[in-house]
Amino acid sequence: MRAALTADRTMIVTEVPDPVPLEGQLLVRTLACGICGSDLHALQDPDAFVETTRRSGGTPYDPRDGLVFGHEFAGEIVAYGPGTERRLPVGSAVCGPPIGIGPQGAGIIGYAPMYPGGYGEYMILTEGLTLPVPDGLDPKAAAVTEPFAVGTRAVRRSGIADGDVAVVLGLGPIGLGVVAALKARGIGPVLAVDFAAKRRALAEGLGADETIDPATASPYERWADLGVPTSTVDRIAAELFGTSVRSAVVFECVGVPGVLNQVIDGAPAGATVMVVGVCMQPDLVEPGVAVSKELTIRGTFGALPAEYGATLQAIADGRVDAGSIITGTVGLDGLTDAFARLSRPDADAKIIVVP
């Protein structure tokens, strides 16, 4: 099959062997695959990618050894491996969480050599984790389920409650997925923050109550107006006098050094900080500020199969307009240019590959 194979900080479109489905697996033809920011990071800084994966307990494979990226996918069933239930007919459009399980071991689809991703013409999927694309849903929109499911999990893990204030920093596909998940749950107000006007407009289309350009205004100057106490003393006083106050959750979806400490500085007392962006470089934070403010700092990564399925249904039902963030479509030969475009955040949000 034709596929984009990673090399030393680049990709080469070439012929590679077709994947072969083993026990409990399906062979699918790729219909659409989203380009993820993680792919950009892994290609640009493979040392940091491998080290972060190793230290966090993953099974790292070095992109310089040749991988077929692509973990945001929709495909069409072509054939079945042995021992499958065959509950969906050949020709069915399917998608699913990027988890590969089988006799060849387990791995993340697109980041493990035994599970080539959607930047190739064919993939193998685990039948038990594969979901049908609902009738009428464009496979390109179905491919966006994966990053939006990451947003769904981040919102669930945050513990945000009705009436809380949400601030979403960074409006790439994951940040936009967080905005969509918050609004699907009826949370508000949601303040969406990004330097790029195009991405702020996309967040507004997904229901953000307010968008902020951090070049002209700070997202941390609104707490008092929104009824959120800024200091620990103010929050204690409110509790003593029985005054109703709001809490805040800040979703950090940027993932570059320095941002987390800015959030710790700007977050109000008692806030929850959800670290959603994957920063692969060392960073400096000041724990004393977080302690004094009694901040809760939580990480989140990926999505569980049930969260993926719930997000897919929300997209199919029209409660979440995942297709609205797609700003371009390319073939395999356009991948290098697409990666360059995505390195400029004012140019695109989500580019879909159609091999």
C-alpha positions in Angstrom: 0.0 0.0 0.0 1.0 3.6 -0.3 1.7 5.3 3.0 3.6 8.2 4.5 6.5 6.7 6.4 8.3 8.8 9.0 12.0 9.3 8.7 14.4 11.8 10.3 12.0 14.7 11.1 10.2 14.2 7.8 7.8 11.8 6.0 8.3 9.9 2.7 5.4 8.7 0.7 6.3 5.2 -0.4 5.1 1.6 -0.8 5.0 -0.5 2.4 3.5 -4.0 2.9 -0.2 -4.2 3.4 -1.1 -4.9 7.1 -2.5 -8.3 7.8 -5.4 -8.7 10.3 -4.8 -11.4 12.9 -7.1 -13.0 15.5 -10.0 -10.6 16.3 -8.9 -7.9 13.9 -10.4 -6.2 10.8 -8.6 -4.9 7.7 -10.0 -1.5 6.8 -9.4 0.9 3.9 -8.7 4.4 5.3 -11.4 6.9 4.3 -10.2 9.9 6.4 -7.6 10.7 9.0 -7.0 13.9 11.0 -3.6 15.4 11.5 -3.0 15.7 15.2 -0.7 18.1 17.0 1.0 15.1 18.6 2.1 14.0 15.2 3.8 17.4 14.6 5.5 17.2 18.0 6.7 13.6 17.4 8.1 14.4 14.0 9.8 17.7 15.0 11.3 16.5 18.3 11.5 12.7 18.3 13.9 12.6 21.3 11.4 14.4 23.6 8.5 12.3 22.2 10.3 9.0 22.9 11.5 10.1 26.4 8.1 11.4 27.4 6.4 8.2 26.3 9.0 6.1 28.1 8.8 8.0 31.4 5.0 8.0 31.4 4.8 4.2 31.1 4.0 3.9 27.4 5.6 1.7 24.8 7.7 4.1 22.8 8.7 3.5 19.2 11.1 6.0 17.6 9.5 7.9 14.6 13.0 8.0 13.0 12.8 4.2 12.6 9.7 4.5 10.4 6.1 4.7 11.5 2.9 5.3 9.7 1.2 8.0 11.8 -2.5 8.7 11.9 -4.7 7.9 15.0 -7.8 10.0 14.2 -9.4 7.8 11.6 -12.5 6.5 9.8 -12.3 3.6 7.5 -14.2 1.0 5.4 -14.2 -2.7 6.3 -12.4 -4.7 3.6 -11.8 -8.1 5.2 -11.9 -10.0 8.5 -9.1 -11.7 10.4 -9.7 -15.2 12.0 -11.8 -15.4 15.1 -13.9 -12.3 14.4 -17.7 -12.0 15.0 -18.2 -10.2 11.7 -21.1 -8.2 13.2 -20.7 -5.5 10.6 -20.7 -6.3 6.8 -17.8 -5.7 4.5 -18.1 -2.1 3.2 -19.3 -0.6 6.5 -17.8 2.7 7.5 -16.2 2.4 10.9 -14.1 4.3 13.4 -12.9 3.9 17.0 -10.4 4.8 19.7 -6.8 4.4 18.5 -6.1 1.3 20.6 -4.6 -1.8 18.9 -4.9 -5.1 20.7 -4.1 -8.5 19.2 -1.6 -11.4 19.0 1.1 -8.9 18.0 0.7 -7.1 21.3 -0.9 -3.8 22.3 -0.1 -0.3 21.1 -1.5 3.0 20.0 -2.5 3.0 16.4 -0.2 5.2 14.4 2.6 5.1 17.0 3.4 1.4 16.9 4.8 -0.4 13.8 2.4 -3.3 14.1 -0.5 -0.9 14.0 0.0 1.5 11.0 -2.2 4.5 11.2 -4.4 6.4 8.8 -1.6 8.1 6.8 -1.7 4.8 4.8 -4.3 3.2 2.5 -5.1 0.4 4.9 -5.2 -0.2 8.7 -5.9 -3.0 11.0 -8.4 -2.4 13.9 -9.4 -4.5 16.9 -13.0 -5.6 16.2 -14.1 -5.2 19.8 -13.1 -1.5 19.8 -14.6 -0.7 16.3 -17.8 1.3 16.0 -20.0 1.9 13.0 -20.1 5.4 11.6 -23.7 6.4 12.0 -25.7 6.6 8.8 -25.3 10.0 7.1 -22.2 11.1 9.0 -19.4 12.2 6.8 -16.3 10.0 7.5 -14.2 13.2 7.7 -16.4 14.4 10.6 -16.3 10.9 12.2 -12.4 11.2 12.2 -12.7 14.3 14.4 -14.3 12.1 17.1 -10.9 11.2 18.5 -9.7 14.7 19.5 -13.2 15.7 20.6 -13.4 12.6 22.7 -10.1 13.8 24.4 -12.0 17.0 25.2 -14.9 15.0 26.6 -12.6 13.1 28.9 -10.9 16.3 30.0 -14.2 17.9 30.9 -15.4 14.7 32.8 -12.1 14.5 34.8 -12.3 18.2 35.7 -15.3 17.7 37.9 -16.8 20.9 36.6 -20.3 21.7 37.9 -23.2 23.7 36.7 -22.5 27.4 37.3 -18.7 27.0 37.3 -16.7 29.3 35.0 -14.6 27.5 32.4 -11.6 29.1 30.7 -10.1 27.2 27.7 -6.6 28.2 26.8 -5.5 27.2 23.3 -8.1 26.5 20.6 -6.5 23.8 18.5 -8.6 20.7 17.9 -8.3 19.5 21.5 -9.2 22.9 22.9 -12.1 23.2 20.5 -13.2 19.7 21.6 -13.2 20.9 25.2 -15.3 23.9 24.3 -17.8 21.6 22.5 -17.9 19.2 25.4 -18.5 21.9 27.9 -21.4 23.4 25.9 -22.9 20.0 25.2 -23.2 19.7 29.0 -24.7 23.1 29.3 -21.7 24.6 31.2 -21.3 28.4 31.1 -19.9 30.8 30.9 -17.1 29.3 28.7 -14.3 31.7 27.9 -12.2 30.6 24.9 -8.7 32.0 24.5 -6.4 32.0 21.5 -4.2 34.4 19.6 -5.6 33.2 16.2 -8.8 35.0 15.1 -9.8 32.0 13.0 -9.7 29.6 16.0 -11.6 32.0 18.2 -14.3 32.2 15.5 -14.5 28.4 15.5 -14.9 28.3 19.2 -17.7 30.8 19.0 -19.4 28.6 16.5 -19.2 25.7 19.0 -20.9 27.8 21.6 -18.2 29.6 23.5 -19.8 32.4 25.5 -16.8 34.8 25.1 -13.6 34.7 23.1 -10.4 36.5 24.2 -7.3 37.5 22.3 -4.6 37.3 24.9 -2.6 39.8 22.9 -5.1 42.5 23.9 -6.7 41.2 27.1 -5.9 38.8 29.9 -8.2 35.9 30.5 -7.5 36.3 34.2 -9.0 39.7 34.8 -12.6 38.7 34.8 -12.9 36.7 37.9 -14.5 39.4 40.1 -17.0 40.3 37.3 -18.0 36.6 37.0 -18.5 36.1 40.8 -15.3 34.1 41.4 -13.3 35.0 44.5 -9.7 35.6 43.5 -7.9 35.0 46.8 -7.9 32.3 49.4 -9.0 34.8 52.1 -11.9 35.9 49.9 -13.1 32.3 49.4 -12.8 31.5 53.2 -14.7 34.7 54.0 -17.5 33.7 51.6 -17.7 30.3 53.2 -17.9 31.8 56.7 -20.7 34.2 55.8 -22.5 31.7 53.7 -22.1 33.7 50.5 -22.7 31.8 47.3 -19.6 31.9 45.1 -18.5 30.4 41.8 -15.5 28.1 41.2 -13.4 28.1 38.1 -11.8 25.4 35.9 -8.9 26.4 33.6 -8.2 24.0 30.7 -4.6 24.4 29.6 -4.6 23.1 26.0 -1.5 24.8 24.8 1.2 22.5 25.9 4.3 24.8 25.7 6.7 25.7 28.4 5.7 28.6 30.6 2.0 28.4 30.1 1.3 26.2 33.2 3.0 28.7 35.5 1.1 31.5 33.9 -2.1 29.6 34.7 -1.0 29.0 38.3 -0.4 32.8 38.6 -3.7 33.8 37.0 -6.1 31.1 38.4 -8.3 32.1 41.3 -8.2 30.4 44.7 -9.7 27.0 44.8 -9.6 26.6 41.0 -9.0 23.3 39.2 -6.3 23.4 36.5 -6.7 20.7 33.8 -3.5 20.1 32.0 -4.7 18.9 28.6 -1.9 20.1 26.3 1.1 17.7 26.2 4.3 19.7 26.9 7.3 17.5 26.1 9.9 19.9 27.3 11.1 20.7 30.9 9.1 23.5 32.5 9.4 25.6 35.6 6.5 26.1 38.0 6.2 27.7 41.4 4.5 25.2 43.7 4.2 27.7 46.6 1.7 29.8 44.6 -0.4 26.7 43.8 -0.4 25.6 47.4 -1.4 29.0 48.8 -4.2 29.2 46.3 -5.3 25.6 47.1 -5.3 24.8 43.4 -6.1 21.3 42.1 -3.9 20.4 39.2 -5.0 17.3 37.2 -3.7 15.7 34.0 -5.8 14.0 31.4 -4.8 12.0 28.3 -6.7 10.3 25.5 -10.2 8.9 26.0 -11.8 5.7 27.1 -13.8 3.7 24.6 -17.1 4.7 26.3 -16.1 8.4 26.0 -15.2 7.9 22.4 -18.6 6.3 21.7 -20.5 9.0 23.5 -18.7 11.7 21.6 -19.4 9.9 18.3 -23.1 9.8 19.1 -23.1 13.5 20.1 -21.6 14.3 16.7 -24.0 12.1 14.8 -27.0 13.6 16.7 -25.9 17.1 15.7 -25.3 18.2 19.4 -21.6 18.7 18.5 -20.6 20.1 15.1 -17.2 18.4 14.8 -17.1 19.0 11.0 -17.0 22.8 11.5 -13.4 22.7 12.6 -12.1 21.0 9.4 -10.3 23.7 7.4 -8.6 21.6 4.7 -8.3 18.2 3.1 -5.1 16.7 1.5 -3.9 13.5 0.0 -0.7 11.7 1.1 1.4 13.8 -1.2 0.1 16.9 0.5 1.1 15.9 4.0 4.4 17.8 4.2 2.7 21.0 3.2 -0.2 20.3 5.6 2.3 19.9 8.5 3.9 23.2 7.6 0.4 24.9 7.5 -0.5 23.5 10.9 2.7 24.9 12.4 1.1 28.4 11.7 -1.9 28.5 14.1 -3.5 31.3 12.2 -3.8 29.2 9.0 -5.7 26.1 9.9 -7.4 24.1 12.7 -8.0 20.6 11.5 -6.7 19.2 8.2 -8.0 15.8 7.1 -5.9 13.3 5.1 -7.7 11.2 2.5 -5.2 8.6 1.3 
